[in-house]
Amino acid sequence: MAFKLWERISQADNVFQALRPLTYISLLGLAPFRLNLNPRKEVQTSTYSFVAGIVHYLFFVLCFVTSGLEGDSIIGYFFQTNITRLGDKTLRLTGILAMSTIFGFAMFKRQRLVSIIQNYIVVDEIFVRLGMKLDYRRILLLSFLISLGMLLFNVIYLCVSYGLLVSATISPSFETFTTFALPHINISLMVFKFLCTTDLAKSRFSMLNEILQDILDAHIEQYSAVELSPMHSVVNHKRYSHRLRNFISTPMKRYSVTSIIRLNPEYAIKQVSNIHNLLCDICHTIEEYFTYPLLGIIAISFLFILFDDFYILEAVLNPKRLDVFETDEFFAFFLIQMIWYIVIIILIVEASSRTILQSNQSAAIVHKILNITDDPELRDRLFRLSLQLSHRRVLFTAAGLFRLDRTLIFTITGAATCYLIILIQFRATHHMEDAVGANATHIQFLHD
């Protein structure tokens, strides 16, 4: 019974069924569309999800305002200084801006997300004409795995965080903890959408490379047959062997595709150009849809990492600010919060980097084919595709301010270190001024 249920759940024969995990978050308003599995297979916006998103956002704003009027904050439960109050206000401001951006783009830019899915459908139809089919079941299982991992990650994180607060004899109000928890949940859902859409693009770029690789393999086999014919000398054979070793010096996975691609490579290259053009359009739409939400997520992640580092360092340098019984809970709470935001940044960076890396592999295969083919029509198609690959590169940025690749991790590390040093210097100056003021007051008291 369980096996049959699992087979039914994991069955996916088209892009609609493979996107089932993505549609589940429509209940919270962050994926305002629905998939119709009728013969027309349409992607439509969902009125229910749109209303749910507005209710979800208003509930967050209500909790945010209520906790602000009461003056409650997580860091305020442990200790308060001028810097912690500044940090708390900064995090509140960036938090409400990030949530507004996430919900605003999810609800009012929802048509872009719908167009992304519709373009994927067009791309899949071209693959079918070439005799290829995407492994939708793998995509579905991967989406389920990512969603389950994100769910467990957030449930464990929030439960441990609340448990640490209770262990430190801190009882946060419902509004305060909701204001703390909802941004984590919404950020995770937005990152989940980004992971799903970029994985779809990466898998199709991989299929594109399969087609090009199969054309390359066919020409290598044809070149091998010509060079090894009795008409050629042993010298040619050695020269061919040397050239063949150069081609396969970097081993690549061999793919099984239909003979349509090998029988008519010019037609296949033409379709590859169309697919690549559509995939570049899809990635550009993905960037437009996620650019400002990801900018807000990375900004708030950077600030949390920075201030969490400073709070921990402040407690180390001045342990008297904390009660003895809550020191361990304090370190554990802000450490796991910092780790949570680091994981979020790594997920974003890896998703975009893997997609970019997969798209960049096409150019190398195209030029390998150019080096061995003599067919003028095929070479013309390949030259056009080469120009397209050089002018239409896949790139993900956060509102054009910085690239979403692995260099971002180095940039954030350097910036966080720099600002952490500034905060430490500001703290030292502030403590020095307090000490001088206290000494002056003591001298004046003795003089009187």
Salt bridges, closest charged atoms under 4 A:
GLU42 OE2 - ARG40 NH2 2.56
ASP88 OD2 - ARG92 NE 3.40
ASP124 OD2 - ARG204 NH2 2.86
ASP199 OD1 - LYS202 NZ 3.89
ASP214 OD1 - ARG262 NH2 3.10
ASP217 OD2 - ARG254 NH1 3.40
GLU221 OE2 - ARG254 NH2 3.57
GLU221 OE1 - ARG262 NH1 3.06
ASP281 OD1 - ARG392 NH2 2.89
GLU288 OE1 - ARG112 NH1 2.37
GLU288 OE2 - HIS284 NE2 2.94
GLU314 OE2 - ARG321 NE 2.89
GLU314 OE1 - ARG427 NE 2.52
GLU350 OE1 - ARG354 NE 3.47
GLU350 OE2 - ARG406 NE 2.92
ASP380 OD2 - ARG384 NE 3.29
ASP434 OD2 - HIS430 NE2 3.21
